[in-house]
Amino acid sequence: MDIKDNVLRKYLENVYIIGGNACSGKSTMSKLIAEKYGFILYKMDEHYEEHRKMANEINQPNMCYPRDDIFAFFNRPVLEYANSLQNAIKEEVPMVLLDLIQLPKNKPIIADVLFTPIDIEDIIPKERAVFLTSNRELVESDYFNRPEKKDFCNCVMSFPNPTVSFENVFNVVDLINQREKAIIEASKYYSMARKKDSKISDVVRCIEKHFGLLNDELLI
């Protein structure tokens, strides 16, 4: 089935996107916007296991990458690991879009997603999307310091040499972030680069302004 962009665009008219890099503040910003303005909050990360259960090796080979040997899974060569993760996200994008289509239409939706501009080009207009970027320093300080990464962190800590394994993960995430940042900066979409001293209130205000929320342009 080939669903055309104009059809998807119509069904996603109430969707706002906050996408971009790992450790860029996507989850924090989307949660704050949702709470302040009464948006429905959709978090892509929370649906991964659900999506993985419907994936198959023919159509979503990267999402189905075997995890029988968890040590081998997390210690793959950086380029192989990064490519696999990015391809898995691409395979998951249609599932996320279908999730968003099924959500209520009577309220705006803010989606915290691992998308790049390529994933929503011609589907979500630039006034309803923001992409946030980060850097290596933020990845190393924040990546494992989040509740949803606790199990992941504990798993790596059980490895024979966790320092080497952590470094491998950081290298993978950093490579993906650099690739995505290049795509974001070359796109027509609004973006912001998170730094160590970035203030949450300032970033939120910029996003509110971009989405037209400060001028009562959006009726809820």
MDTraj code that builds the backbone (N, CA, C; nanometers):
import mdtraj as md
import numpy as np

residues = "MET ASP ILE LYS ASP ASN VAL LEU ARG LYS TYR LEU GLU ASN VAL TYR ILE ILE GLY GLY ASN ALA CYS SER GLY LYS SER THR MET SER LYS LEU ILE ALA GLU LYS TYR GLY PHE ILE LEU TYR LYS MET ASP GLU HIS TYR GLU GLU HIS ARG LYS MET ALA ASN GLU ILE ASN GLN PRO ASN MET CYS TYR PRO ARG ASP ASP ILE PHE ALA PHE PHE ASN ARG PRO VAL LEU GLU TYR ALA ASN SER LEU GLN ASN ALA ILE LYS GLU GLU VAL PRO MET VAL LEU LEU ASP LEU ILE GLN LEU PRO LYS ASN LYS PRO ILE ILE ALA ASP VAL LEU PHE THR PRO ILE ASP ILE GLU ASP ILE ILE PRO LYS GLU ARG ALA VAL PHE LEU THR SER ASN ARG GLU LEU VAL GLU SER ASP TYR PHE ASN ARG PRO GLU LYS LYS ASP PHE CYS ASN CYS VAL MET SER PHE PRO ASN PRO THR VAL SER PHE GLU ASN VAL PHE ASN VAL VAL ASP LEU ILE ASN GLN ARG GLU LYS ALA ILE ILE GLU ALA SER LYS TYR TYR SER MET ALA ARG LYS LYS ASP SER LYS ILE SER ASP VAL VAL ARG CYS ILE GLU LYS HIS PHE GLY LEU LEU ASN ASP GLU LEU LEU ILE".split()
xyz = np.array([
    [0.0845, -0.1200, 0.0000],
    [0.0000, 0.0000, 0.0000],
    [0.0880, 0.1249, 0.0000],
    [0.0601, 0.2149, -0.0891],
    [0.1368, 0.3387, -0.0998],
    [0.0456, 0.4560, -0.0626],
    [0.0586, 0.5037, 0.0607],
    [-0.0243, 0.6166, 0.1056],
    [0.0471, 0.7457, 0.0684],
    [-0.0159, 0.8277, -0.0111],
    [0.0456, 0.9504, -0.0617],
    [0.0604, 1.0551, 0.0485],
    [0.1595, 1.1431, 0.0275],
    [0.1909, 1.2445, 0.1287],
    [0.0731, 1.3372, 0.1586],
    [-0.0048, 1.3698, 0.0568],
    [-0.1155, 1.4624, 0.0801],
    [-0.2213, 1.4012, 0.1714],
    [-0.2367, 1.2692, 0.1659],
    [-0.3315, 1.2001, 0.2537],
    [-0.2791, 1.1998, 0.3968],
    [-0.1514, 1.1655, 0.4130],
    [-0.0905, 1.1673, 0.5464],
    [-0.0945, 1.3075, 0.6058],
    [-0.0667, 1.4069, 0.5239],
    [-0.0668, 1.5454, 0.5703],
    [-0.2028, 1.5843, 0.6282],
    [-0.3089, 1.5404, 0.5626],
    [-0.4443, 1.5708, 0.6094],
    [-0.4727, 1.5037, 0.7429],
    [-0.4335, 1.3764, 0.7552],
    [-0.4612, 1.3017, 0.8775],
    [-0.3748, 1.3468, 0.9957],
    [-0.2654, 1.4180, 0.9670],
    [-0.1731, 1.4610, 1.0721],
    [-0.1806, 1.6117, 1.0970],
    [-0.2931, 1.6715, 1.0631],
    [-0.3066, 1.8168, 1.0747],
    [-0.2970, 1.8679, 1.2186],
    [-0.3232, 1.7835, 1.3175],
    [-0.3181, 1.8275, 1.4574],
    [-0.1898, 1.7823, 1.5279],
    [-0.0895, 1.7392, 1.4481],
    [0.0341, 1.6861, 1.5063],
    [0.1487, 1.7866, 1.4970],
    [0.2164, 1.8040, 1.6106],
    [0.3376, 1.8856, 1.6203],
    [0.4536, 1.7920, 1.6516],
    [0.5676, 1.8163, 1.5891],
    [0.6823, 1.7270, 1.6019],
    [0.7975, 1.7947, 1.6754],
    [0.8544, 1.7240, 1.7735],
    [0.9842, 1.7617, 1.8289],
    [1.0762, 1.6424, 1.8061],
    [1.1677, 1.6585, 1.7121],
    [1.2568, 1.5500, 1.6743],
    [1.4020, 1.5888, 1.6924],
    [1.4905, 1.5013, 1.6473],
    [1.6325, 1.5329, 1.6525],
    [1.7170, 1.4344, 1.7282],
    [1.8302, 1.4835, 1.7777],
    [1.9348, 1.4014, 1.8385],
    [1.8985, 1.3427, 1.9740],
    [1.9685, 1.2354, 2.0084],
    [1.9657, 1.1840, 2.1447],
    [2.0287, 1.2877, 2.2376],
    [1.9723, 1.3036, 2.3567],
    [2.0228, 1.3956, 2.4604],
    [2.0101, 1.5427, 2.4213],
    [1.9172, 1.5726, 2.3327],
    [1.8984, 1.7119, 2.2892],
    [1.7880, 1.7834, 2.3656],
    [1.7116, 1.7093, 2.4466],
    [1.6037, 1.7708, 2.5239],
    [1.4655, 1.7489, 2.4664],
    [1.4516, 1.6579, 2.3710],
    [1.3216, 1.6344, 2.3072],
    [1.2134, 1.5970, 2.4081],
    [1.2456, 1.5023, 2.4951],
    [1.1462, 1.4527, 2.5913],
    [1.1051, 1.5613, 2.6903],
    [1.2035, 1.6371, 2.7375],
    [1.1746, 1.7443, 2.8326],
    [1.0859, 1.8501, 2.7688],
    [1.1207, 1.8922, 2.6489],
    [1.0453, 1.9989, 2.5823],
    [0.9038, 1.9544, 2.5467],
    [0.8895, 1.8348, 2.4937],
    [0.7563, 1.7878, 2.4537],
    [0.6657, 1.7717, 2.5760],
    [0.7211, 1.7239, 2.6869],
    [0.6439, 1.7077, 2.8093],
    [0.5976, 1.8426, 2.8634],
    [0.6864, 1.9406, 2.8634],
    [0.6512, 2.0735, 2.9143],
    [0.5437, 2.1391, 2.8276],
    [0.5578, 2.1282, 2.6961],
    [0.4580, 2.1852, 2.6051],
    [0.3232, 2.1168, 2.6248],
    [0.3256, 1.9846, 2.6352],
    [0.2011, 1.9087, 2.6532],
    [0.1295, 1.9503, 2.7813],
    [0.2049, 1.9625, 2.8898],
    [0.1450, 1.9974, 3.0187],
    [0.0923, 2.1407, 3.0195],
    [0.1657, 2.2303, 2.9582],
    [0.1273, 2.3714, 2.9619],
    [0.0061, 2.4015, 2.8741],
    [-0.0025, 2.3348, 2.7583],
    [-0.1068, 2.3692, 2.6618],
    [-0.2131, 2.2603, 2.6446],
    [-0.2032, 2.1541, 2.7203],
    [-0.3051, 2.0494, 2.7120],
    [-0.2960, 1.9635, 2.5876],
    [-0.1761, 1.9532, 2.5303],
    [-0.1568, 1.8673, 2.4136],
    [-0.1568, 1.7200, 2.4569],
    [-0.1930, 1.6318, 2.3660],
    [-0.1718, 1.4893, 2.3857],
    [-0.0232, 1.4624, 2.3616],
    [0.0409, 1.3923, 2.4538],
    [0.1839, 1.3639, 2.4407],
    [0.2052, 1.2225, 2.3871],
    [0.2822, 1.2126, 2.2791],
    [0.3193, 1.0830, 2.2218],
    [0.4704, 1.0697, 2.2279],
    [0.5182, 0.9609, 2.2882],
    [0.6615, 0.9368, 2.3012],
    [0.6984, 0.8112, 2.2224],
    [0.7733, 0.8285, 2.1183],
    [0.8106, 0.7181, 2.0304],
    [0.8811, 0.6065, 2.1070],
    [0.9714, 0.6417, 2.1980],
    [1.0476, 0.5413, 2.2728],
    [0.9578, 0.4438, 2.3479],
    [0.8450, 0.4925, 2.3967],
    [0.7568, 0.4095, 2.4777],
    [0.6852, 0.3018, 2.3958],
    [0.6887, 0.3134, 2.2651],
    [0.6162, 0.2204, 2.1786],
    [0.7071, 0.1224, 2.1066],
    [0.8388, 0.1283, 2.1346],
    [0.9314, 0.0463, 2.0566],
    [0.9046, -0.1029, 2.0705],
    [0.8885, -0.1511, 2.1936],
    [0.8678, -0.2950, 2.2112],
    [0.7376, -0.3408, 2.1448],
    [0.6353, -0.2563, 2.1522],
    [0.5082, -0.2857, 2.0846],
    [0.5292, -0.2954, 1.9335],
    [0.6056, -0.2023, 1.8786],
    [0.6329, -0.2020, 1.7352],
    [0.7211, -0.3212, 1.6956],
    [0.8158, -0.3538, 1.7809],
    [0.9066, -0.4651, 1.7509],
    [0.8313, -0.5980, 1.7429],
    [0.7258, -0.6111, 1.8203],
    [0.6471, -0.7342, 1.8187],
    [0.5737, -0.7536, 1.6867],
    [0.5421, -0.6437, 1.6186],
    [0.4722, -0.6566, 1.4903],
    [0.5688, -0.6593, 1.3718],
    [0.6979, -0.6362, 1.3981],
    [0.7980, -0.6369, 1.2913],
    [0.8293, -0.7805, 1.2488],
    [0.8763, -0.7948, 1.1251],
    [0.9243, -0.9250, 1.0800],
    [1.0569, -0.9077, 1.0067],
    [1.1294, -1.0173, 0.9910],
    [1.2651, -1.0120, 0.9378],
    [1.2707, -0.9705, 0.7911],
    [1.1601, -0.9874, 0.7197],
    [1.1578, -0.9495, 0.5781],
    [1.1403, -0.7987, 0.5616],
    [1.0445, -0.7437, 0.6333],
    [1.0116, -0.6019, 0.6165],
    [1.0855, -0.5090, 0.7125],
    [1.1229, -0.5601, 0.8291],
    [1.1928, -0.4780, 0.9294],
    [1.3123, -0.5554, 0.9851],
    [1.4099, -0.5868, 0.9021],
    [1.5225, -0.6706, 0.9470],
    [1.6046, -0.6091, 1.0595],
    [1.6182, -0.4783, 1.0606],
    [1.6991, -0.4141, 1.1646],
    [1.6275, -0.4100, 1.2984],
    [1.4958, -0.3929, 1.2958],
    [1.4197, -0.3988, 1.4201],
    [1.4221, -0.5398, 1.4777],
    [1.4404, -0.6382, 1.3926],
    [1.4402, -0.7788, 1.4353],
    [1.5808, -0.8330, 1.4595],
    [1.6793, -0.7464, 1.4640],
    [1.8175, -0.7907, 1.4857],
    [1.8215, -0.8745, 1.6136],
    [1.8790, -0.9937, 1.6090],
    [1.8762, -1.0841, 1.7246],
    [1.9458, -1.0275, 1.8486],
    [1.8852, -1.0541, 1.9645],
    [1.9412, -1.0080, 2.0916],
    [1.9762, -1.1248, 2.1831],
    [1.9967, -1.2413, 2.1249],
    [2.0292, -1.3598, 2.2052],
    [2.1594, -1.3403, 2.2827],
    [2.2565, -1.2774, 2.2171],
    [2.3839, -1.2470, 2.2820],
    [2.3880, -1.0975, 2.3052],
    [2.3434, -1.0541, 2.4231],
    [2.3289, -0.9118, 2.4510],
    [2.4633, -0.8398, 2.4523],
    [2.5688, -0.9103, 2.4939],
    [2.7027, -0.8496, 2.4921],
    [2.7439, -0.8185, 2.3481],
    [2.7255, -0.9145, 2.2589],
    [2.7604, -0.8934, 2.1184],
    [2.6753, -0.7831, 2.0569],
    [2.5480, -0.7770, 2.0983],
    [2.4564, -0.6757, 2.0448],
    [2.5078, -0.5351, 2.0742],
    [2.5489, -0.5098, 2.1987],
    [2.5904, -0.3755, 2.2397],
    [2.7361, -0.3437, 2.2087],
    [2.8109, -0.4432, 2.1625],
    [2.9526, -0.4199, 2.1342],
    [2.9866, -0.4402, 1.9871],
    [2.8886, -0.4251, 1.9015],
    [2.9134, -0.4328, 1.7583],
    [3.0066, -0.3196, 1.7149],
    [3.0773, -0.3356, 1.6035],
    [3.1588, -0.2255, 1.5512],
    [3.0738, -0.1003, 1.5325],
    [3.1322, 0.0151, 1.5586],
    [3.0575, 0.1419, 1.5615],
    [2.9775, 0.1652, 1.4345],
    [3.0400, 0.1508, 1.3186],
    [2.9705, 0.1794, 1.1928],
    [2.8537, 0.0830, 1.1713],
    [2.8764, -0.0451, 1.1959],
    [2.7706, -0.1449, 1.1808],
    [2.6550, -0.1167, 1.2779],
    [2.6892, -0.0878, 1.4022],
    [2.5901, -0.0623, 1.5065],
    [2.5083, 0.0628, 1.4730],
    [2.5768, 0.1713, 1.4351],
    [2.5088, 0.2964, 1.4020],
    [2.4157, 0.2794, 1.2826],
    [2.4641, 0.2123, 1.1781],
    [2.3808, 0.1906, 1.0595],
    [2.2564, 0.1102, 1.0936],
    [2.2750, 0.0074, 1.1762],
    [2.1625, -0.0778, 1.2147],
    [2.0577, -0.0002, 1.2930],
    [2.1021, 0.0829, 1.3876],
    [2.0074, 0.1616, 1.4673],
    [1.9320, 0.2620, 1.3808],
    [2.0029, 0.3290, 1.2923],
    [1.9361, 0.4270, 1.2065],
    [1.8376, 0.3602, 1.1112],
    [1.8740, 0.2444, 1.0598],
    [1.7825, 0.1723, 0.9717],
    [1.6610, 0.1208, 1.0478],
    [1.6815, 0.0828, 1.1726],
    [1.5687, 0.0381, 1.2557],
    [1.4697, 0.1518, 1.2776],
    [1.5210, 0.2729, 1.2966],
    [1.4331, 0.3887, 1.3144],
    [1.3526, 0.4130, 1.1864],
    [1.4186, 0.4018, 1.0718],
    [1.3488, 0.4195, 0.9438],
    [1.2369, 0.3169, 0.9283],
    [1.2638, 0.1949, 0.9722],
    [1.1625, 0.0902, 0.9633],
    [1.0449, 0.1179, 1.0564],
    [1.0724, 0.1880, 1.1659],
    [0.9680, 0.2151, 1.2647],
    [0.8836, 0.3383, 1.2302],
    [0.9355, 0.4270, 1.1470],
    [0.8650, 0.5523, 1.1146],
    [0.7206, 0.5296, 1.0708],
    [0.6910, 0.4372, 0.9762],
    [0.5509, 0.4175, 0.9360],
    [0.4616, 0.3734, 1.0519],
    [0.5170, 0.2949, 1.1435],
    [0.4391, 0.2510, 1.2593],
    [0.4035, 0.3700, 1.3485],
    [0.4997, 0.4602, 1.3656],
    [0.4761, 0.5794, 1.4465],
    [0.3701, 0.6684, 1.3812],
    [0.3801, 0.6868, 1.2514],
    [0.2818, 0.7701, 1.1813],
    [0.1412, 0.7125, 1.1941],
    [0.1300, 0.5806, 1.1863],
    [-0.0007, 0.5169, 1.2036],
    [-0.0516, 0.5340, 1.3467],
    [0.0381, 0.5279, 1.4445],
    [-0.0006, 0.5552, 1.5840],
    [-0.0592, 0.6954, 1.5953],
    [0.0086, 0.7915, 1.5357],
    [-0.0342, 0.9315, 1.5453],
    [-0.1694, 0.9533, 1.4778],
    [-0.1901, 0.8863, 1.3667],
    [-0.3177, 0.8976, 1.2952],
    [-0.4330, 0.8463, 1.3805],
    [-0.4055, 0.7449, 1.4630],
    [-0.5114, 0.6831, 1.5429],
    [-0.5449, 0.7601, 1.6707],
    [-0.4638, 0.8577, 1.7063],
    [-0.4908, 0.9365, 1.8267],
    [-0.6078, 1.0322, 1.8023],
    [-0.6721, 1.0790, 1.9099],
    [-0.7883, 1.1698, 1.8949],
    [-0.7558, 1.2929, 1.8116],
    [-0.8548, 1.3401, 1.7380],
    [-0.8370, 1.4563, 1.6505],
    [-0.8843, 1.5863, 1.7157],
    [-0.9471, 1.5745, 1.8337],
    [-1.0072, 1.6928, 1.8955],
    [-0.9087, 1.7749, 1.9771],
    [-0.7831, 1.7291, 1.9862],
    [-0.6805, 1.8036, 2.0581],
    [-0.5493, 1.7978, 1.9798],
    [-0.4639, 1.8989, 1.9963],
    [-0.3316, 1.8921, 1.9333],
    [-0.2478, 1.7814, 1.9968],
    [-0.1584, 1.7254, 1.9172],
    [-0.0679, 1.6196, 1.9627],
    [0.0748, 1.6699, 1.9495],
    [0.1544, 1.6472, 2.0523],
    [0.2970, 1.6771, 2.0409],
    [0.3720, 1.5450, 2.0463],
    [0.4527, 1.5190, 1.9440],
    [0.5210, 1.3900, 1.9301],
    [0.6705, 1.4048, 1.9535],
    [0.7192, 1.3321, 2.0531],
    [0.8615, 1.3245, 2.0844],
    [0.9159, 1.2052, 2.0069],
    [0.9860, 1.2335, 1.8968],
    [1.0248, 1.1264, 1.8044],
    [1.1728, 1.1337, 1.7664],
    [1.2236, 1.0222, 1.7192],
    [1.3624, 1.0124, 1.6737],
    [1.3720, 1.0388, 1.5240],
    [1.2838, 1.1206, 1.4736],
    [1.2788, 1.1503, 1.3309],
    [1.3867, 1.2515, 1.2917],
    [1.4184, 1.2519, 1.1624],
    [1.4931, 1.3613, 1.1003],
    [1.3966, 1.4318, 1.0056],
    [1.4324, 1.5477, 0.9528],
    [1.3437, 1.6158, 0.8578],
    [1.3033, 1.5301, 0.7381],
    [1.3908, 1.4391, 0.6967],
    [1.3598, 1.3539, 0.5814],
    [1.2341, 1.2708, 0.6072],
    [1.2121, 1.2329, 0.7328],
    [1.0995, 1.1456, 0.7666],
    [0.9640, 1.2155, 0.7582],
    [0.9630, 1.3482, 0.7678],
    [0.8340, 1.4199, 0.7683],
    [0.8217, 1.5234, 0.6574],
    [0.9214, 1.5308, 0.5735],
    [0.9177, 1.6283, 0.4645],
    [0.7936, 1.6054, 0.3786],
    [0.7191, 1.7118, 0.3527],
    [0.5958, 1.7088, 0.2741],
    [0.4784, 1.6445, 0.3486],
    [0.4991, 1.6120, 0.4780],
    [0.3904, 1.5572, 0.5590],
    [0.3542, 1.6532, 0.6733],
    [0.4560, 1.7011, 0.7440],
    [0.4377, 1.7981, 0.8527],
    [0.4991, 1.9302, 0.8087],
    [0.4231, 2.0389, 0.8038],
    [0.4786, 2.1680, 0.7612],
    [0.5799, 2.2228, 0.8608],
    [0.6664, 2.3112, 0.8146],
    [0.7774, 2.3592, 0.8976],
    [0.7319, 2.4342, 1.0217],
    [0.6111, 2.4928, 1.0187],
    [0.5641, 2.5656, 1.1372],
    [0.5170, 2.4722, 1.2484],
    [0.5099, 2.3419, 1.2206],
    [0.4670, 2.2466, 1.3238],
    [0.5747, 2.1435, 1.3561],
    [0.6993, 2.1795, 1.3314],
    [0.8081, 2.0879, 1.3630],
    [0.9312, 2.1639, 1.4106],
    [0.9968, 2.1070, 1.5115],
    [1.1217, 2.1608, 1.5651],
    [1.2188, 2.0445, 1.5796],
    [1.3440, 2.0683, 1.5442],
    [1.4462, 1.9654, 1.5602],
    [1.5561, 2.0168, 1.6524],
    [1.5881, 1.9364, 1.7530],
    [1.6881, 1.9730, 1.8527],
    [1.8136, 1.8883, 1.8337],
    [1.9296, 1.9516, 1.8473],
    [2.0556, 1.8795, 1.8324],
    [2.1369, 1.8874, 1.9615],
    [2.2316, 1.7948, 1.9747],
    [2.3158, 1.7908, 2.0943],
    [2.4610, 1.7700, 2.0531],
    [2.5468, 1.7398, 2.1489],
    [2.6877, 1.7165, 2.1185],
    [2.7426, 1.6014, 2.2028],
    [2.8671, 1.5665, 2.1783],
    [2.9290, 1.4513, 2.2456],
    [2.9302, 1.4694, 2.3978],
    [2.9594, 1.5894, 2.4439],
    [2.9639, 1.6153, 2.5883],
    [2.8299, 1.5827, 2.6546],
    [2.7212, 1.6216, 2.5919],
    [2.5880, 1.5949, 2.6464],
    [2.5551, 1.4465, 2.6424],
    [2.5972, 1.3783, 2.5373],
    [2.5739, 1.2346, 2.5272],
    [2.6420, 1.1628, 2.6431],
    [2.7674, 1.1972, 2.6687],
    [2.8420, 1.1288, 2.7740],
    [2.7871, 1.1586, 2.9132],
    [2.7351, 1.2798, 2.9332],
    [2.6859, 1.3161, 3.0663],
    [2.5411, 1.2736, 3.0901],
    [2.4611, 1.2650, 2.9826],
    [2.3168, 1.2465, 3.0007],
    [2.2606, 1.1140, 2.9520],
    [2.3271, 1.0481, 2.8583],
    [2.2637, 0.9350, 2.7895],
    [2.2148, 0.8268, 2.8857],
    [2.2973, 0.7905, 2.9821],
    [2.2591, 0.6839, 3.0743],
    [2.1978, 0.7366, 3.2043],
    [2.1893, 0.8677, 3.2177],
    [2.1333, 0.9270, 3.3395],
    [1.9851, 0.9595, 3.3250],
    [1.9119, 0.8673, 3.2634],
    [1.7680, 0.8836, 3.2441],
    [1.6985, 0.7555, 3.2902],
    [1.5817, 0.7673, 3.3512],
    [1.5127, 0.6491, 3.4042],
    [1.4941, 0.5378, 3.3017],
    [1.4619, 0.5761, 3.1767],
    [1.4349, 0.4744, 3.0745],
    [1.5616, 0.4000, 3.0312],
    [1.6802, 0.4518, 3.0686],
    [1.8063, 0.3859, 3.0338],
    [1.8655, 0.3086, 3.1513],
    [1.7941, 0.3005, 3.2620],
    [1.8488, 0.2339, 3.3809],
    [1.8815, 0.0878, 3.3539],
    [1.7875, 0.0155, 3.2924],
    [1.8106, -0.1266, 3.2634],
    [1.9261, -0.1446, 3.1651],
    [1.9314, -0.0571, 3.0661],
    [2.0387, -0.0586, 2.9673],
    [2.1732, -0.0391, 3.0380],
    [2.1782, 0.0590, 3.1271],
    [2.3006, 0.0902, 3.2012],
    [2.3429, -0.0288, 3.2875],
    [2.2479, -0.0868, 3.3584],
    [2.2788, -0.2018, 3.4438],
    [2.3299, -0.3196, 3.3627],
    [2.2747, -0.3348, 3.2440],
    [2.3179, -0.4432, 3.1546],
    [2.4641, -0.4235, 3.1156],
    [2.4984, -0.3010, 3.0739],
    [2.6362, -0.2724, 3.0342],
    [2.7311, -0.2888, 3.1528],
    [2.6864, -0.2516, 3.2709],
    [2.7700, -0.2642, 3.3902],
    [2.8051, -0.4095, 3.4215],
    [2.7251, -0.5014, 3.3709],
    [2.7507, -0.6437, 3.3955],
    [2.8519, -0.7027, 3.2981],
    [2.8913, -0.6268, 3.1974],
    [2.9853, -0.6768, 3.0977],
    [3.1265, -0.6871, 3.1562],
    [3.2127, -0.7684, 3.0934],
    [3.3499, -0.7864, 3.1447],
    [3.4283, -0.6560, 3.1582],
    [3.4100, -0.5650, 3.0606],
    [3.4789, -0.4364, 3.0657],
    [3.3783, -0.3265, 3.0313],
    [3.2981, -0.2842, 3.1303],
    [3.1921, -0.1875, 3.1016],
    [3.2417, -0.0544, 3.0459],
    [3.3616, -0.0136, 3.0855],
    [3.4149, 0.1145, 3.0348],
    [3.4279, 0.1119, 2.8835],
    [3.4780, 0.0027, 2.8306],
    [3.4937, -0.0122, 2.6854],
    [3.3568, -0.0169, 2.6181],
    [3.2628, -0.0864, 2.6801],
    [3.1285, -0.0981, 2.6225],
    [3.0559, 0.0358, 2.6240],
    [3.0691, 0.1102, 2.7338],
    [3.0083, 0.2437, 2.7398],
    [3.0662, 0.3329, 2.6312],
    [3.1963, 0.3277, 2.6138],
    [3.2620, 0.4098, 2.5119],
    [3.2109, 0.3736, 2.3729],
    [3.1890, 0.2454, 2.3493],
    [3.1381, 0.2016, 2.2198],
    [2.9993, 0.2602, 2.1941],
    [2.9140, 0.2564, 2.2961],
    [2.7792, 0.3131, 2.2829],
    [2.7868, 0.4629, 2.2567],
    [2.8727, 0.5327, 2.3320],
    [2.8871, 0.6770, 2.3118],
    [2.9327, 0.7083, 2.1697],
    [3.0253, 0.6291, 2.1180],
    [3.0737, 0.6506, 1.9810],
    [2.9623, 0.6299, 1.8786],
    [2.8783, 0.5304, 1.9032],
    [2.7661, 0.5020, 1.8134],
    [2.6663, 0.6167, 1.8143],
    [2.6271, 0.6590, 1.9347],
    [2.5291, 0.7676, 1.9475],
    [2.5846, 0.8969, 1.8883],
    [2.7112, 0.9233, 1.9129],
    [2.7732, 1.0451, 1.8602],
    [2.7758, 1.0438, 1.7077],
    [2.8068, 0.9300, 1.6474],
    [2.8077, 0.9199, 1.5011],
    [2.6680, 0.9447, 1.4444],
    [2.5678, 0.8831, 1.5044],
    [2.4298, 0.9039, 1.4598],
    [2.3916, 1.0507, 1.4740],
    [2.4264, 1.1101, 1.5878],
    [2.3933, 1.2513, 1.6114],
    [2.4581, 1.3423, 1.5078],
    [2.5829, 1.3146, 1.4737],
    [2.6511, 1.3970, 1.3734],
    [2.5831, 1.3848, 1.2372],
    [2.5472, 1.2633, 1.2000],
    [2.4782, 1.2427, 1.0726],
    [2.3452, 1.3172, 1.0708],
    [2.2693, 1.3024, 1.1793],
    [2.1376, 1.3664, 1.1859],
    [2.1491, 1.5178, 1.1897],
    [2.2486, 1.5683, 1.2612],
    [2.2672, 1.7130, 1.2695],
    [2.2919, 1.7731, 1.1310],
    [2.3694, 1.7043, 1.0493],
    [2.3956, 1.7514, 0.9130],
    [2.2674, 1.7584, 0.8315],
    [2.1810, 1.6575, 0.8478],
    [2.0527, 1.6557, 0.7770],
    [1.9632, 1.7691, 0.8260],
    [1.9598, 1.7872, 0.9568],
    [1.8753, 1.8914, 1.0165],
    [1.9192, 2.0299, 0.9709],
    [2.0487, 2.0559, 0.9767],
    [2.0996, 2.1880, 0.9409],
    [2.0835, 2.2189, 0.7924],
    [2.0748, 2.1153, 0.7102],
    [2.0578, 2.1356, 0.5659],
    [1.9108, 2.1458, 0.5257],
    [1.8211, 2.1265, 0.6221],
    [1.6783, 2.1247, 0.5913],
    [1.6149, 2.2624, 0.6072],
    [1.4848, 2.2690, 0.5735],
    [1.4082, 2.3930, 0.5863],
    [1.3483, 2.4079, 0.7251],
    [1.3645, 2.3071, 0.8080],
    [1.2979, 2.3059, 0.9381],
    [1.3748, 2.3837, 1.0438],
    [1.2990, 2.4371, 1.1394],
    [1.3555, 2.5135, 1.2503],
    [1.4318, 2.4192, 1.3431],
    [1.5514, 2.4610, 1.3856],
    [1.6307, 2.3761, 1.4740],
    [1.7004, 2.4594, 1.5807],
    [1.7351, 2.3912, 1.6894],
    [1.8076, 2.4552, 1.7985],
    [1.9141, 2.3582, 1.8484],
    [2.0323, 2.4115, 1.8782],
    [2.1421, 2.3287, 1.9285],
    [2.1495, 2.3413, 2.0802],
    [2.1300, 2.2296, 2.1494],
    [2.1413, 2.2314, 2.2947],
    [2.2876, 2.2352, 2.3359],
    [2.3170, 2.3177, 2.4368],
    [2.4503, 2.3241, 2.4936],
    [2.4403, 2.2965, 2.6426],
    [2.5529, 2.2770, 2.7066],
    [2.5547, 2.2425, 2.8488],
    [2.4859, 2.3494, 2.9327],
    [2.5003, 2.4770, 2.8915],
    [2.4437, 2.5863, 2.9701],
    [2.3087, 2.6353, 2.9167],
    [2.2477, 2.5609, 2.8264],
    [2.1169, 2.6012, 2.7731],
    [2.0133, 2.6008, 2.8848],
    [1.9303, 2.7046, 2.8886],
    [1.8254, 2.7134, 2.9898],
    [1.6952, 2.6558, 2.9333],
    [1.6334, 2.5678, 3.0103],
    [1.5097, 2.5046, 2.9667],
    [1.4047, 2.6086, 2.9322],
    [1.3922, 2.7113, 3.0139],
    [1.2896, 2.8142, 2.9913],
    [1.3109, 2.8863, 2.8583],
    [1.4370, 2.9093, 2.8220],
    [1.4662, 2.9786, 2.6961],
    [1.4313, 2.8904, 2.5760],
    [1.4651, 2.7625, 2.5858],
    [1.4363, 2.6701, 2.4756],
    [1.2855, 2.6539, 2.4584],
    [1.2154, 2.6378, 2.5703],
    [1.0690, 2.6244, 2.5639],
    [1.0071, 2.7463, 2.4987],
    [1.0537, 2.8633, 2.5359],
    [0.9958, 2.9868, 2.4802],
    [1.0189, 2.9945, 2.3289],
    [1.1362, 2.9546, 2.2832],
    [1.1637, 2.9550, 2.1391],
    [1.0704, 2.8586, 2.0655],
    [1.0468, 2.7416, 2.1255],
    [0.9577, 2.6444, 2.0635],
    [0.8143, 2.6956, 2.0629],
    [0.7717, 2.7554, 2.1749],
    [0.6370, 2.8136, 2.1819],
    [0.6187, 2.9198, 2.0737],
    [0.7189, 3.0026, 2.0582],
    [0.7107, 3.1094, 1.9572],
    [0.7031, 3.0513, 1.8169],
    [0.7856, 2.9502, 1.7907],
    [0.7854, 2.8879, 1.6582],
    [0.6510, 2.8223, 1.6280],
    [0.5918, 2.7581, 1.7269],
    [0.4627, 2.6914, 1.7088],
    [0.3445, 2.7891, 1.7100],
    [0.3723, 2.9163, 1.7363],
    [0.2646, 3.0146, 1.7384],
    [0.1822, 3.0130, 1.8650],
    [0.2351, 2.9562, 1.9701],
    [0.1587, 2.9428, 2.0943],
    [0.1567, 3.0712, 2.1782],
    [0.2534, 3.1567, 2.1591],
    [0.2614, 3.2790, 2.2391],
    [0.1698, 3.3885, 2.1877],
    [0.1188, 3.3715, 2.0663],
    [0.0358, 3.4746, 2.0058],
    [-0.1099, 3.4308, 1.9923],
    [-0.1473, 3.3277, 2.0694],
    [-0.2829, 3.2756, 2.0645],
    [-0.3237, 3.2330, 1.9248],
    [-0.2251, 3.1895, 1.8469],
    [-0.2559, 3.1461, 1.7105],
    [-0.3167, 3.0079, 1.7083],
    [-0.2987, 2.9337, 1.8181],
    [-0.3521, 2.7981, 1.8224],
    [-0.4672, 2.7928, 1.9204],
    [-0.5829, 2.7501, 1.8745],
    [-0.6987, 2.7365, 1.9611],
    [-0.7093, 2.5925, 2.0108],
    [-0.7178, 2.5774, 2.1400],
    [-0.7245, 2.4435, 2.1987],
    [-0.8661, 2.4174, 2.2483],
])
top = md.Topology()
chain = top.add_chain()
for i, resn in enumerate(residues, 1):
    res = top.add_residue(resn, chain, resSeq=i)
    for name in ("N", "CA", "C"):
        top.add_atom(name, md.element.get_by_symbol(name[0]), res)
traj = md.Trajectory(xyz[None], top)
